[in-house]
């Protein structure tokens, strides 16, 4: 089934993020192809971010940041 849950992660902000397989497929084929195979990094960033910011354009959107290598950050947007 295309809409089955791929992963669900509890965030430090007290809410969980759920990503289904069809949405992940959209992300890695249309929006951000470089994210293919990086499900674990997204989950780690949501679970243990080094920084969380609110979007400047939408107060309902959070950006979770985690440094992956020196001078390179991973950002998961919820």
C-alpha positions as CSV (number, residue, x, y, z in Angstrom):
1,X,0.0,0.0,0.0
2,X,1.5,3.4,-1.1
3,X,0.4,5.3,2.0
4,X,1.8,3.0,4.6
5,X,4.0,4.6,7.3
6,X,7.7,4.6,6.5
7,X,8.7,6.1,9.8
8,X,7.4,8.0,12.8
9,X,9.6,10.0,15.2
10,X,8.9,11.8,18.4
11,X,10.4,15.3,18.5
12,X,11.8,17.2,21.5
13,X,8.9,19.7,21.0
14,X,6.4,17.0,22.1
15,X,4.8,16.1,18.8
16,X,5.6,13.2,16.4
17,X,6.3,13.4,12.7
18,X,5.0,10.7,10.5
19,X,6.2,10.1,7.0
20,X,4.4,7.7,4.6
21,X,6.1,5.9,1.8
22,X,4.3,7.8,-1.0
23,X,5.3,11.2,0.5
24,X,8.9,10.1,0.9
25,X,8.9,8.9,-2.7
26,X,7.7,12.4,-3.7
27,X,10.4,14.0,-1.7
28,X,13.3,11.9,-3.2
29,X,12.0,12.0,-6.8
30,X,10.6,15.5,-7.1
31,X,11.7,17.9,-4.4
32,X,15.1,16.7,-3.1
33,X,16.6,13.7,-5.0
34,X,19.7,14.0,-2.9
35,X,17.7,12.8,0.1
36,X,17.3,9.2,-1.3
37,X,18.5,6.7,1.2
38,X,18.8,9.3,4.0
39,X,15.8,8.2,6.1
40,X,17.9,7.5,9.1
41,X,19.5,11.0,9.0
42,X,16.1,12.6,8.8
43,X,14.9,10.6,11.8
44,X,18.0,11.4,13.8
45,X,17.7,15.1,13.0
46,X,14.0,15.1,14.2
47,X,14.7,13.0,17.3
48,X,17.9,14.8,18.4
49,X,18.3,18.2,16.7
50,X,21.1,20.6,17.6
51,X,18.9,23.5,16.8
52,X,15.2,24.1,16.1
53,X,13.8,27.3,14.5
54,X,10.4,28.5,13.4
55,X,10.0,29.4,9.8
56,X,10.1,33.1,9.1
57,X,7.3,32.8,6.6
58,X,5.0,30.3,8.5
59,X,4.8,30.1,12.3
60,X,3.4,26.5,12.0
61,X,6.6,25.2,10.3
62,X,9.6,24.1,12.3
63,X,13.2,23.6,11.0
64,X,15.2,20.9,12.8
65,X,19.0,21.2,12.3
66,X,21.7,18.7,12.9
67,X,25.3,19.0,11.9
68,X,26.4,16.1,9.7
69,X,30.0,17.0,9.0
70,X,32.0,20.1,9.7
71,X,30.3,23.1,8.0
72,X,27.5,21.0,6.6
73,X,24.0,20.9,8.3
74,X,21.1,18.6,7.7
75,X,17.7,20.3,8.0
76,X,14.4,18.5,8.4
77,X,11.3,20.7,7.9
78,X,8.0,19.8,9.6
